Amino acid sequence: MLSNKQLYFLLFLSHCLLFLSFYLFKDVFWPLFTLSLLLLGGISIRKVKWKKPSQFHLLIGMLSGVFLYFVFLLGKILMLALFPQFIIQVDELYNLVAPVKAWHYISLILIIIPGEELFWRGLVQAELKTRKLKFPILLAALLYMTAHLYAGVFLLLIAAVLAGCVWGYLYDRTHNMIVPLLSHLVFDLFLLVFFPLL
């Protein structure tokens, strides 16, 4: 278990890294975001629970990723019907985070998605749970959401807290990082590669 000071420092570090990636140095988003998640994931990897997943857990991981995609698709349709001005924010976000080069795809699959899950679920959520705080999954998801403030996209905040709760629940129930990792991978591939929402 980390000390409170260590946990606060790591949360502060995550905010600094995402502030630099999403806000201050957007021109080098992909290299900086990749290095940020490599660092956060590397710090977290020893605290994570791994085991061979059952076929049921693999299925749950994949289906939950698809489910989240369709929830966000519906949410985007409703939100833009009510607040059409948000399309500009969504467009700007896609221009920033959508992979373009071959190494972006490699980074997304091998570094960014694992790094986010290792840090936010494997370390932060686990640390909150060991402190016997109420609703550690929700609290970790809210912290995950706050780290996305720097992107300046309201829909991303909603997506982060909702997806964070789903991935946190999957990790908590299965005690296996492979399940939320698979869900996150399927979700991001649908969202950013196969069926972008724009």
N, C-alpha and C positions, 0 to 999 in steps of 0.2 A: 504494500500500500504506500502510495506517495504521501508526503506531508502536504498540508494545505498550501504552504508556500510554493511547493513544487507544482502542484496542480494549477494554482493561480498563474504561476509563471508560464506554464505550457499553454493555458488558455490565452494569456496575453500575447505569447509568441504566435499562436495561430491567428489571432486578430491582426497582428502586425504584418504577417506574411500575406494574408488575404487582402489587407488594405493596399499593400504594395502591388499585388497582382491585379486586383480588380479596379483599383482607383489611380494610384500614383504612377505606375509604370505599365499602362495598358498596351503600349507599343511592343512590349516584350512579355505579354501575358503568358504565352505557352511555355517558354523556358522558365520563367519565374514561378509559375504555378506548379510546373512539374517538379522543380527543385524544392518548393515549399512542401508538397505532399510527400516527396521522397524523405525529407527531413522528419516531418510529423509521423509518417508511417514507420520510419526506422526507429524513432524514439519509442513507439508503441508496441512493436511486434512481439516483444517478450512477454507482454501482459495478456496476450490474446489466447482464447481457447480454440483449439483446432481438433477435429477428428474426422474420420472418414464419414461422409454424409450418407444417409440412406437414400434409396431412390425416391421415397416420399419427400424427404427434405429437399432433394434436388428439384423435384417437381414444384414444391411450394416456393422455392427460390425463384424459379423461372416464371411461374404464374403470377406471383406477387409483383414482379417487375413489369409484366404485361398489364396487370390490373392498375398499377400506379400510372402507367402511361395513359391509359384510357380515362382514368380519373382526372389527370391533368389536361387531357384533350377536352373533356367536358368542361372543366373549370375555365380553361382558356376561352372556349366558345361563350360561356355565360359571362365571364368577366369582360370580354371585349364587346359583347352586346350591351352591357350596362355602362362600361367605361371604355369607349373606343380609343381614347387617347393613349391607353396602355400599350397599344400595338407598336408605338415608337420605342418604348422601353424594351419590349420583347424582341423587336428587330435588332436593336443595338446589342442586346445580350447575345443573341445568336451570332451576330457578326464577330463578337469577341471570343466566345467559347466553342463555337462549332469547329470541329477538326477539319483542316484543309490539307495539310501535308501528311505524308505517310508516317512520319515520326510522331505526329499529333495523335494518330490512332493508337500507335504502340504505347505512347505515354498514357493515354486515357485508360487503356485496358490493363497495363502492367504497373502503373505508378499512381495515377490520380485516383481512380476508383478504389483500389486497395488502400491507398494512403488515407483517404477520407474514412473508410470503414474501420481501419485499424485504430485511427486516432479517436474519432467521435464515438464509436460503439465500443471498440476493444479497450480503449484507455479511459476516456472521459466518462462514459456511461458506467463502466465497471467500477471506477473510482467513486462515483456518486452512490452506487449501490452498496459498496462496502462501508460507506459512511451512514448507511441506514436512513438516508433522506427519503421523504415521501415522493412518490412518482419519479424515480430516477430516469425512466425512459423518456418521459415528457420533458423533464428538466434538461437532459442531454440534447434532446431534439431542439429545444428552445435555444440552448447555447450554440448548437449547430446553425440555427437560423440566424443568430446575431452575427456570426462570422460572415454571413452573406450580405450584410447591410451595405457593404462597400460597392456592391454591383449596382446599387441604385434602382433595383427592379422589384416592385411590390410583389409581383407574381412569384418571383424566385423565393421570397421569404415564406410565402404560403407553402410553396413546393418543398422547401427545405424542412419546415417543421412537420409537415404531413409525412413526407418520405422518411424523415428521421425517426418518427414514431414507429412506422412500419418496420424499418430496418432494425431499430432498437428492440422491438418486440420479437422479431425473428431471432435475433442474437440471444435475447434473454430466454426464449422458449427452447431453442435448440442447443444452446451452449456450444455453438459451432459457427465460427466466423465465415465459413464457406457459404452458408445460406444467405446472409445479408449481402455478401459480396456478389453472389450470383444474381440476386434480385437487383442490386444496384447496377450491375453490368448490363443486364437485359434492359432495364429502364433507360439507361444512358444511351445504349445502342439504338433503341427505338427513337428516343427523343432527339438525339444529335446526329444520327447516321441514316437509319433506314426510313423513318417517317417524321422528319422535323415538323414542328407545329406551325411553321410559316410556309 
